[in-house]
Amino acid sequence: MRHFKAVADPSAASSQAAVPTLTLTPLFFPSKESFLRILRVFRDAEATIDVAVYNLTENAVRDELAKAHRYGVRVRVITDQDNLDEGRGADGKYLARQGVQVRVLGEKPTDRGDGFARYKLMHNKFIIADRSTLVTGSLNLTRSATRSNNENMLIVEGATLSAVKAYEEHFEMLWRKAKAL
């Protein structure tokens, strides 16, 4: 697995203060190594895990999120309202029963009058752990996506990332709009 390190703020490199580094870890699926690295993000979280994902049916992910919640990590999940059928393996309701905060989004698209529709699907795919690690890409947290599909995720780690802040703000906006299970 390749890791890329960069100085988070190159202009600060000449100062005496320690400069935080930015680590980028690209993951490609299907790959057991990539899958285990995603699970490690959940295991390593100490305070918060926020997940925005269209579909969640991968039981290993479900179990790690439930375990993190039991260990005192605040876990919040937003998923699409059309992906809650437990008969088809959806894990949102299971997580809610375990005490994880789960909300759903999704609605019929409506025209805003400018040629663009108001969103229909909650089709995001990102994870924020401890407000300092961002995971984003094409991967739904499903068995087929992690074990069969050609997918990608990028793990971005670093304490002072404006990208993490932007994703946090987007997550909070979605959280406010979403309905609790």
ZAMARKE-394211 format. One line per field, with one value per residue (C-alpha): residue in one letter; residue number from 1; x, y, z. Coordinates in steps of 0.2 Angstrom, whole numbers. Example, Ala and Ser with C-alpha at 12.3 -4.5 7.8 and 13.67 -1.06 7.14 Angstrom:
% ZAMARKE-394211
type: (A/S)
seq: (1/2)
px: (62/68)
py: (-22/-5)
pz: (39/36)
//
This chain:
% ZAMARKE-394211
type: (M/R/H/F/K/A/V/A/D/P/S/A/A/S/S/Q/A/A/V/P/T/L/T/L/T/P/L/F/F/P/S/K/E/S/F/L/R/I/L/R/V/F/R/D/A/E/A/T/I/D/V/A/V/Y/N/L/T/E/N/A/V/R/D/E/L/A/K/A/H/R/Y/G/V/R/V/R/V/I/T/D/Q/D/N/L/D/E/G/R/G/A/D/G/K/Y/L/A/R/Q/G/V/Q/V/R/V/L/G/E/K/P/T/D/R/G/D/G/F/A/R/Y/K/L/M/H/N/K/F/I/I/A/D/R/S/T/L/V/T/G/S/L/N/L/T/R/S/A/T/R/S/N/N/E/N/M/L/I/V/E/G/A/T/L/S/A/V/K/A/Y/E/E/H/F/E/M/L/W/R/K/A/K/A/L)
seq: (1/2/3/4/5/6/7/8/9/10/11/12/13/14/15/16/17/18/19/20/21/22/23/24/25/26/27/28/29/30/31/32/33/34/35/36/37/38/39/40/41/42/43/44/45/46/47/48/49/50/51/52/53/54/55/56/57/58/59/60/61/62/63/64/65/66/67/68/69/70/71/72/73/74/75/76/77/78/79/80/81/82/83/84/85/86/87/88/89/90/91/92/93/94/95/96/97/98/99/100/101/102/103/104/105/106/107/108/109/110/111/112/113/114/115/116/117/118/119/120/121/122/123/124/125/126/127/128/129/130/131/132/133/134/135/136/137/138/139/140/141/142/143/144/145/146/147/148/149/150/151/152/153/154/155/156/157/158/159/160/161/162/163/164/165/166/167/168/169/170/171/172/173/174/175/176/177/178/179/180/181)
px: (0/7/7/11/16/16/18/1/6/22/24/25/40/53/46/52/35/32/23/9/10/-3/-4/-13/-17/-25/-35/-41/-54/-57/-43/-42/-28/-38/-54/-44/-37/-55/-59/-43/-50/-65/-54/-42/-56/-56/-69/-80/-85/-96/-102/-111/-114/-128/-128/-121/-123/-105/-107/-89/-91/-108/-99/-84/-96/-107/-91/-84/-101/-100/-83/-89/-85/-99/-105/-117/-122/-132/-138/-151/-169/-171/-157/-165/-172/-164/-170/-158/-144/-145/-137/-145/-159/-147/-135/-150/-155/-137/-139/-129/-137/-143/-152/-159/-160/-168/-183/-191/-181/-189/-185/-177/-181/-163/-162/-154/-165/-165/-156/-165/-152/-141/-126/-111/-98/-86/-81/-74/-65/-59/-61/-44/-46/-56/-60/-68/-71/-83/-85/-101/-99/-106/-100/-100/-91/-77/-75/-80/-81/-68/-69/-57/-55/-43/-38/-33/-25/-18/-24/-26/-35/-47/-54/-59/-68/-77/-83/-88/-99/-107/-110/-118/-129/-135/-137/-149/-160/-160/-174/-169/-173)
py: (0/17/32/49/62/81/96/103/121/123/141/136/124/137/142/134/127/109/107/94/82/77/58/52/33/28/11/1/-13/-27/-30/-38/-26/-11/-18/-21/-3/4/-6/0/18/13/3/18/31/37/50/52/43/51/40/46/32/27/9/-1/-20/-26/-35/-32/-13/-14/-24/-11/3/-5/-10/8/14/2/8/26/33/44/36/44/36/44/33/33/30/17/6/0/-17/-29/-43/-37/-36/-17/-13/4/-2/-15/-1/10/-5/-5/13/21/37/33/45/43/55/53/60/63/75/92/105/121/131/132/115/106/95/96/80/63/50/52/46/52/40/47/44/57/49/60/76/73/58/59/44/47/39/28/14/10/0/-16/-34/-33/-16/-21/-39/-38/-21/-10/4/17/27/39/41/59/61/76/87/104/100/112/97/88/104/106/88/90/105/95/81/92/100/83/77/92/87/69/59/49/30)
pz: (0/-5/6/1/14/11/22/26/24/14/19/37/33/37/54/70/75/70/54/53/39/27/23/8/6/-10/-8/-23/-22/-23/-11/7/11/7/15/31/31/30/45/54/52/63/75/78/81/98/99/83/67/55/40/24/13/0/5/20/19/24/41/46/44/54/67/69/70/83/93/92/99/113/117/119/101/95/79/67/50/36/22/9/14/0/7/24/19/31/20/7/20/24/41/46/56/65/70/76/87/94/99/84/78/61/49/32/17/0/-9/-26/-36/-39/-52/-44/-60/-65/-75/-60/-49/-30/-25/-24/-18/-3/-14/-4/1/15/32/45/60/75/65/57/45/29/19/2/-15/-24/-12/-4/12/4/2/-17/-17/-5/-12/-30/-38/-45/-32/-24/-8/-3/16/20/37/45/60/51/35/27/17/33/39/23/24/42/37/23/35/47/34/28/47/50/34/38/47/62/62)
//
